[in-house]
Amino acid sequence: MLTVSTSLTNCLRGIRNAWHFQHAVSFVIKLVCGNFCSALLTP
């Protein structure tokens, strides 16, 4: 029972890390695109 609980915890931890990674990547993309667009709009 302990190994099942541990593997489930590790799986959830991996999902949580992947979720944070996805948010971090989308945030960086928005930041870069925002800076790029503002650079294009400024004369």
C-alpha positions as CSV (number, residue, x, y, z in Angstrom):
1,M,0.0,0.0,0.0
2,L,2.9,2.3,0.8
3,T,4.4,1.9,-2.7
4,V,1.1,2.7,-4.4
5,S,0.7,5.8,-2.3
6,T,4.3,6.9,-3.0
7,S,4.0,6.3,-6.7
8,L,0.7,8.2,-6.8
9,T,2.4,11.1,-4.9
10,N,5.3,11.1,-7.4
11,C,2.8,11.1,-10.3
12,L,0.9,14.1,-8.8
13,R,4.1,15.9,-8.2
14,G,5.2,15.4,-11.8
15,I,1.8,16.7,-13.0
16,R,2.1,19.7,-10.7
17,N,5.6,20.4,-12.0
18,A,4.4,20.1,-15.6
19,W,1.5,22.5,-14.9
20,H,3.9,25.0,-13.4
21,F,6.3,24.6,-16.3
22,Q,3.5,25.2,-18.8
23,H,2.4,28.3,-17.0
24,A,6.0,29.6,-16.8
25,V,6.5,28.9,-20.6
26,S,3.3,30.7,-21.5
27,F,4.2,33.6,-19.2
28,V,7.6,34.0,-20.9
29,I,6.1,33.8,-24.3
30,K,3.5,36.5,-23.4
31,L,6.3,38.6,-22.0
32,V,8.5,38.3,-25.0
33,C,5.6,38.9,-27.4
34,G,4.5,41.9,-25.4
35,N,8.0,43.4,-25.5
36,F,8.3,42.6,-29.2
37,C,5.0,44.2,-30.1
38,S,5.6,47.3,-28.0
39,A,9.0,47.6,-29.7
40,L,7.3,47.5,-33.1
41,L,4.6,50.0,-32.1
42,T,7.0,52.6,-30.7
43,P,8.6,54.8,-33.4
